[in-house]
Structures are given as C-alpha cells and as structure tokens.
Amino acid sequence: MGLSKPATERCPEPPMEPPGRSSAAGASADGSVRSRNVRPRLQPLAPTRTATLFLGGMTYEWRNKYRTADANAFLRCEANAAAWLRTKTLYDFDVVVQIIEKPHCVVGVAAFHGPGNAPFAAARRAVGPCMALDPDNDLVMFREVKLHHGFAEAERLAQRAADDVVRLDDEDEPWPDEVWRRALMASGARRDVVAFGRALVHNSLKAARLQCDRDGDACRRVWAFDLPSRDGGGAPKRYVTATPAEFGAAYAQVPAPSRHVYEVISALQPCLPFFDLEFSRVDGRNADVDGDALTWRVVHEAQRELRAAAGSRGIKLPVLVLASDRPTKFSRHVIIRPRWEHVEGAGELAPLRDSRAAGRLAAAVTARLGAEVQLQAGGANATACFVDAAVYSRDRCFRVLGSTKYGDDIRAALVSKYCDEDFGRGPRRCSAPPVGEVGLHECLVVPELPDDFNADVDCLVLPHFMGTTQKPGGRTG
C-alpha cells in the first residue's frame, strides 16, 4: 500500500535568525548555546538541553540551488530549514540545522536548543511527514522529520530536571510558567494546546497569536501573566491562548497570591468602552481630590458621548468600576457595557469597533473635562491626566479582576467597587463578584461574541473626530 502524499506546508513568515549569529552556527565563542530568552536572576536557569531530529527526504534540487561560490549561501540554506522548523513548532529558542552530504544521499540533522524540556516539547511537534518549502524559492527542502536515537532518554532526563526547578527565595512556590501549566491542565485544556503532556506557554506574543491563527477558533484569544521583573524594571510576560471559558476555569485554579494576569486587547476586535483612571498620592499629592467623584464625572461625560453616538436608537449603559487600592495611588478601571434596547439575544451588546474607537472616546472625555482631570504629578508644577491615554495602544495588556501586578501586595488586587445600570444617576456599591468564569466574563474589555461572529456585529459607531488623541505613554493598565 502506498503512502498518501502529505499536504504542502509553507513557512508562514520570513526566516528569522537568532540575534548575533546565523542559525547554522551551533554555539557561542565559549561553547555554550545562547538562548534568546533569559530568565530573571530570581530563578535558577534550567540547564540547556538539546533535542535532536533527523530530516528525511532532503532533495538534491534544493541543495544544488545553494551551490555557489558564496560561502554564505550554504549558511542561508541551513538557516531557512531552521526557520521553517521554528515557525512550525512555535518555538522561541534556537534551532540549528546541519546538512551533511554523503556519497549517495543528503541527510539533515536539526538540534533544538533551550532550557529544561522546552526543546523536546517543540521537537515532538515537528515529527511526522511534511512538505517543507524554502521561502526563498518554493523548492522542497525535506519531506519527513523523525526522532534521533537517544531522544527518549534525553527527554526523560529533561523532564525530571524541569520538575525540580523552583524559585530560590521560596522553594514552595513554583515558577509562574509552571503555575499556569498546571492550572490549564487541571481545568481540562484542549489537547491542541498541550504538548509533551504540558500546556503551552509562549515566550512571545507573536507565537501566541500564531497559535490562535492556526487554531481557527474565533473565540480563542491571548492572555498574559507577569514574571519577576529584571533589575527593578517592568515585569516581563508570558502568554497563553484560551477561550474565556477555558481561561476562567484555569484562573480559578491559580492561588490568589499568584494572580498577575492580563487580557491582551487586540486592536482588530470589537471592544467595550474602557478607562484606566489614576493619580498619585505620594507625599500627600492630590490630598484634596475626591477620586470617586472624579470617576463619576468621567463616566457621566462618556455616557453623554455614547448616547449622542447612538442617536435615535435606545441604548442602555451599564457600568462596572474596578478598584485597586494602594496608599500611594488612586486607581480605577471603568468598563461600560452598552446594550441596544428592544433587541433580544446575544446581538443586544453594542461594542465599539476597536480599541482605537475607545481611545477617541477617552480623548473626547478628556477634552470636555479639561483642567478638571489634570492632577498633580511628580515635581512642583508637573501634572498628569487622570484619564490614561496609553491603554489604547496596540495589543495592550489590561489587568483582570482579582489580579495584582507582580510584586504588589495582594490587597492591591482589582475588585469590583461599583456596578449600576446607569452610573450617571448615582453609583451604588456592590460586593465583588466571585473570581471565576462569571465574574471574569462581565469584566472583560473584549466581550464574548457568538461563535460565528463576523463584521456584521451591531457596533456602536463613534464619530472619527471626537477629540484630540493624547500621545500614548508606556505603562501597563
């Protein structure tokens, strides 16, 4: 019985070589393999491991294409094969390919380098028949990827070592990557987001986006969580993909002190009107400012703009205000959930077109309130706007209910403070909804839409010139 011809697979993006060297070079000057992702010093680095694969069915036609006097052409040949493997497996560390010419055949060996068991998980995702095309010339590079002998034993040792990795300052607390892998597995994560028996956690937003695109599920989205910061700077992040239901189930499995989580607001999806409101209280600044009253003013102006945009159509504007109380800062997240009146079913939600529309709304509100929202910042005469314009940038990480930024006291976690059908008629306090699927769903900036949603979502359309957009800053909401 003959084997069926495997489907042609193309490298979806141009080949990328690790910074500082070609993919064909195996090691640095001191003999160690350099990783493109170095963990902070708070955790011991997992030993660098190597997972080796055979590349079968390599073609002479492709190899001969690179037979030139240029020595770099051969390196390009190997680099393209390495880039194809990295892209196919969504791998964030180094892949090195070596092509060996023998008297009667050409053979290829691919080595996945990286910490712990990461290279073995990626290598297993590459195994199987394929039709790998060179992005430079569309020629077939190789037709099959197989495990190298000794792979299973090396994999077993890497798994044992990975299970022993803990943080130095608290041996009972696992690294955040492992916390989320366990939570996703315990919540029943789908098999297509699991490799080597462990849930996928991505080092880059790009890799997580690529997984979402390949999955083809419109409900699947990207979420982020904090790692310890490097040298006191901003906290680096890891990314996971899940539907809101899957994420809510996993989130409920994460211990409260380990919740440092964000939804990633895609600039291409409908979103709800949202605001990040804050001012400093360091050294007694803004002591006379009533933060809740000023929050009410912002929401009232936002509702006025939204009603004007709705025109003659009836619209309801429920509001949820989340608070993160710290002695040195007043902080509120406001989410407005517009709904068309007299409309039944899931179509009643009236989101904005995208986060850029939410930014235009924030700019219009800021312009209306003027000096009222310009509050004291650092320095004698320095001011900062109460309405943060930075959160409307592309792929913004926006903290979710029940989470803190990494390193903050758990008492600074976001909790629900106000919940009312019409905040403008007078807010009322409400108890915090439970941290789980229900509470989280109500607090998402990117709402859940029907599985078959498309461009026909009945969005609330805002005028293009509502105000002057402020220049975005650089902090996380």
N, C-alpha and C positions, 0 to 999 in steps of 0.2 A: 504493500500500500504506500503510495507516495505521500510526501508531506505537502500540505497546502502552503501556498506562498504567503508569507507573513505580510501584513499591511505595511505600506511605506510610512516611515516616521521621519519627520523633518525636525531639525533643530529650530525651535520657535524663536530664537533670538540670536544675535551675532555672538560668536565665541568670545568668552571673557577669560583673560589670563590673570592669575593672582598678581597683586601688586609686587613689583620689584623683580620679577623673573618670569621666564617662559614656563608654560605648563609642562614642557618637556624636560625641564630641569628638575631633578628629584630632591635636592637638598640644598640648604644654605651652606655658607662657607665653613661653618663649624660642624657640618654633618647632620644638623637637626632639621627636621621638616618644619617649615614655618606655617602657622595657621593664620587664616585671615580673620579669625575671631578669637581674641584673647580675653579670658575671663578676668574679673577684678581680683585684686590680691586677697580679698576676704576669704576666698575659697581656694584650696589646693588644686592646681591644674591636674586634670585627669591625664594619665600617661598617653602619649601619642601612639596610636595604633595604625596598622596598615592592613587593609583588606585587599587581596589580590584576585583579579579575574582574568580569564582568557577571553580574547576577542577572536571569534571564529569566522571563517568565510571572508577573510580580508581579500580585496580584489587587486590584481596587478594593474588594472586600468587606472584605479585611483592612485596607487603608489607611483606609477610611472608619470602621472601628472606632475609630481613634485620632483622628478629627476632633472634638476637644473644645476648650473654652476653655482647658483646662490646657495650658500650653506644654510641660510635662514629658512629656505623653502621647506627643507625636511622638518625643521622645528615647527613650522606652521602646520604641516601635515599632522604631526602628533598633537599639537595644541588644539586643532579642530576636533579631533576624536575625543580629547579630554573634555572640551567644552560641551560636546554633544552629550556625553555621559553625565556631566554635572547638571545640565539642564533637565535631562530625562528623569534624574533621581531627586531633583530639588535639593541638591547638596551644596552647603555653604562653605566647605573647606576645600583642600587641594585634591585634585585628581591628576595623576601623572600617567601618561601613555608612552610605552616604548614599543617601537616596531622593529622586529628582527627579521632579516632576510635570510632564509635557508636555501639550500640548492633547489629544492622542489616546491617550496611554498613560502608564503609570508605569514608570520604569526605576530599577534599583538598581545601585550600584557598591560592591563590597567591596574594601577595601585591607588586606592582611596586612602588618603591620609587624614587623620583627625583624632580628637580626644575621645577616650572611652570607647563605647560601642557604636558611635555615630558612623564611622566608615563602613562597618559591617551592615548596619541597617540600610544605608544607601546602596551598598553593593548588591544586596539581595533584591532591591527594587529594580536593578538593571538586568538581572538574569533572565534569559529567555530568548526566543527568536526575535529578530528585528530586521529592519532595513534602514540602517543609519546612513543618512545622506550628508555629504560635506556641504556646508552652507555656502562655500566659495564657488562650487562648480556643479552641484547637484549629482555628483558621482557617488555610487555606493561605496562606503568605507568598509563596513563589515556587516555580517548577516546574523550573528549569534553572539551572545555573551554567556560564558559558563564559569562556574566556580573553580578556582585554582585548588590543587590538592593542598591539604593543610588548613583550608579555610575554616572548617568546622571547629577544630581545636583552638585556633586563634580567636575565633568568635566566642567560644566558651570562656576563655580567659578574660577577654574584654568585658563580657557581661558580669563576671564575678567582680572585677575591679570597679566597674561602674556602680554596682550596688553598694560598695563600701565608701563611696565619695560623700563626705558630709562637710559642712562648714566648720572652720576651725574654732570659731567663737561659741558654737553651740552644737555639740555632737548629736543632740536630739532633733535638730531642725534640718531637714534636707534642703538641698539647693532648690530655688524656685522652679527650675525646669522639671525636676522630679516631682515636686508637689503637684504640678499641673498634669504631668503624665499620669500619675496615679488617679487624680480626680477625673480625668477624661475616661480612663479605663473603668473606674468604678461607676461612672454614670452611664455606661453602655455605649461608648463612642462607636461610630460606624467603622466597619472593617477597612474601608478605603482611606481612613485617616490613621491607620495603625500600621506600623512596620516593625518586624522583629519582636512582635508581642508588646510594643510600646506605642503610645500615642505620639504623633508627630508634633514636635515643637520647632518652629523655624527661627533661625537667627536673623532673618531679614524680612521686611515687609514685602519685598518683591517676590520672594519664594512663596510666602503665604498667599499672595494674590494669584500667583501662577497655579497653585493648587486649587484655589476657588474656580479659576477659569477652566481648568481641566475637568473638575468635578461636574460642571454644568448645572449645578443646583442654584437657582436664583435666590433661595433663602439662606444659603451659606455665606458667611461673612467673616471678616478678620477681627480678632480681639488681641489685645496686648497686655502684658504684665511686666512690672518692674523687676530689675535685678539691682543688687547693691551698686551704688554709684562709684565711679572711678575718681579718686583724688578729690572727692567733695563736689564734683560737677553733677550734671544732670544724670538721672538714672538711665542706664541702657535698658533696652527692652527685648523681650522675646514675643513671638506671635503664634497664635493657634487659630485654626479655622473651625467653625461650628455654626449650626443654626442657633437662633436664640433659645430654642427649647433645649438643645444639647448643651449649650453653654450654661444656661440656668441650672440644669441638673448637675453639671460639673462644679459650678460656682458654689453650690450648696455643700459640696464635699470638701471645700477648701476651708481650713481653720480661719477664724476671723482675723487673727494677727497676721496671716499670710495673704490677705486680700489686698493686692495693689494692682488693680485691674482697670482697663480702659476699653471702651468701644472705639474702633477706628472709623471715623466718619468719612466715608468715601465722597469725593466731590461729584461723583457721577450718579448718585442715588437720591431720590426724594428724601427730605428730612423735615423734622418739625422745627418751628421757631425755637431757638435756644439762646441763652445768655450765660456768660460767666461774669459774675459781679463780685468785685472785691476791692478792699482798700486796706492800707497799713494801719496798725495800732501800735507800732514800735515807738518807744519813748514818748508815749502819750499823744501821738499824732491822731488827728481826727476824733478827739475825745468827745466833741460835741455833735458828731454826726450820728443820726439815728439810721443805722443801716437797714433795718426792716422797712422803715418809712420810705427810704430812698429806693429800695427794691420795689415797693408798691408803685412809686412814680414811674419807674422804668416799665413795669408790666402794664400800667394804665396807658402809657403812650404807645406801647407795642400793640395793645388791643385796639386802640384807635386806628392805627395804620392798617391792621389786618381787616377791620370792619370796612374801612374805606376801600381796600382792595377787593373785598367780596361784593361790593356794590349792592345791588338789589337782592342778592341771594342771602337767605338767612344763614347765619353761622353761629355756632357755639364755640366758646374759647376757654375750655377747662385749663387750669394752670396747676403745675406741680413745682414746688420750690424745695430744693435740697440744700441742706446746710452743712458746712464743715467748720466747726467752731475751734478756733485756736486763739490763745491770748494775744498773739502778735498780728493777727489778720482776721478781718471780717470777710467771709466767703460764702457765696450763694450760687447755686446752679438753678436756672429757671428754664422750664420746658413747658411750652404751650402746645396743647393738642387740639388744633382746630377741627371741628366737625360740621359738615353741612347739615342743616336742619331738613327734616322731612325726607331723609334718604335712609333706606333700610340696608342692612348687611354691612360687609366689610368695606364697601365703597364709600361709606359716610365719612371716613377720615379724609381730611383736606390738608395734606402735607405741602410744603414748598417744593419747588422744582429741585433744588440742590442747596448745598451749604453756602454757595455764593449769594443766593437769594436771602438766606438767613443773615448773611453779612450786610446786605443792603438794608435790611430791616433794622439791624443794630445801628448802622450809621445814621439812618433817619431818626431813630430814637435819640441818639447822642446829640444830633444837631438840634432837635427840638428842645432838649433839656439844657443844652449849652453849659454855662458855668456851674450849674447845679450839680453836674456829675464830674467836675474837675476837682479832685481832692488832693490833700497834701501827701507828698511822697518824701523820699529822702532829700535832705538839704533844706535850706531855709525857704527858698522860693520855688522849689520843684513841685510839680503837680503830675498826677496820673489820672487817667479816665477810669471812672467806676465801672464802665462797660468795656470789657477786654475785647479788642478787635482781633487779637491774634488767633482766637479759637476757630476762625472761619477759613484758615489756610487749608491747603490740600492735605488729605489723609491725617487729619488731626486726631490725636488721642484724647478722649474725653472721659474722665473718671466716672465709674458707675456706682450705683447705690451700694453702700456698705464697704467701700474701699477707701484706703488712705494712700498717699504717696509713700514710697519705700522710705523707711526711717522715721516717719511721723508716728506720734502716739496714736493708739487705736481710738482714743476719744475724738480724734480729728476725722474719723470716717464719715462719709456722706450719709446723712439720714434725712428723711422727709420731714419738713417743718410745716409747710402749708399745702393744702390741697383743697381747691374750691372750683366750682363750676364757673365762677366769674370773680377772679381775684380783685377786679376793679371795684366791686361793690362791697369790699371789706373782707380781708382774709380771715380764715379760721384755722386754728391749729389742728393738726391731725397726728395720730400716732404713726410711727414708722412702719411701713408695710414689711412683711417678712422678707428676709433675704432668701430668694429662691426664684422660681420661674415667674410667679405672678407679679411680685414686686418689681423685679427687673424689667419685665416686659413693659410696664407702664412708664418706666424711667428712661427708655432708650430714645436717643435723638433720631436715629434712623429707624422708623417704625416697621413692624412686620406687615407686609402686604401679602395678598393672595399669592399662592404658588405660581399662578400663571400671569402674574402682573406684567404689564408692559408699559409702553409710552402713553397708554390711554388712562393712566391713573388720574383721577379728577383733582389735580393740584390747585392750590390757591396761588394764583399768578400775581406777583407784585410788580409794580412799575419798575422800569430799569433805572430810573434816576430818582431815587428816594432820598439820597443824601450823599455826602462826600465820604467815601470809604477811607478809614484810617489805615496807616501803614501797619501791617501785622508785626507783632513782636516775636519772641522766641520761647515762650514758656508753655507748659502743658496745663490744660484746664483741669 
